[in-house]
């Protein structure tokens, strides 16, 4: 599914917050503290995965707007574009 500009910016902000946590984990791994390093790298990965796949209440208006726009827009040959419906 193609991402919009808002989704891309949101992902970039999440990566900006997850990157220091992941680097903190790498620093622990380099100092041979494997458990703490693995935990912090896992937390950084979960931050990005959660932003990408979990729908929050603040995402619902955007999802509804995308569905409305998708059902209203038409393609070049005059058919309605229902890409959002499964």
N, C-alpha and C positions, 0 to 999 in steps of 0.2 A: 504494500500500500504506500503510495507516495506521501511524503511528509510535507506539510505546509511550513511556511516561514515561522509561525508561532511554535510549532512542534520542534523545529530545528533549534530555535533560540532557547527553548526550555531545556532541551537535551544538552546544549552547550553550557548552560548555567549549572545543570546538575553535574556535568563532567568537571566543571571548574570547582565545585565543592567536593567531589569525590577524589579528585587528583591528589590533594594534600593528604587525605586519609590513606590512599594507596601508597603514596611515597613514604609516609610514616611507617607503614607496614613493611615496605622494602628495606627501610633503614633498620628495622628490627631483625629482618631476615639476614641482612649483612652482618649484624652484630651477633648472629647465631642464636637468637631467641625465636625459634621457629614457631612456637605456639602463638605468641603475640603478633608476630609478623603475618601469619596466616589469618588470624582473626581480623586484623585491620584491612588486609587485602580483600577478604571476604565481605567486610562491611562496605568497602568502596564499590565492589561489584554489585552488591545488593542495592546500593543507592541508585545505580544506573539502571539495573533491571527493574526495580520498583517504579522508577519514573517512566520507563518505557512501556510496561505491561499492566500496571495496576491503574484502574480508573478511580479517580478521587471525585468528591462532590464538586470541586471547582472545574473539573473537566466536562461535566454533564451539559452545561449550556453550549459549549463549543461543539460537542458531539451532536446535540439537537440541531444546532444551526447548520452543521455540515449536512445532516440528513435532509433538512428542509431545502437547502440550496440544491442538493443533489437531485431531489425529486422535482424541483421546478425547472432546472436548466434543461435545455434540449441539445442534442447533437446536431451536426451539420445537415444530416438528412431528415431532420424534423422529429426523430424519435426522442422520447424522454430518456435521460441518462440516469439509470438506476444502479450505478456501480456500488453504492453503499449497502444495498440490500443483498442478503445472502440467500 
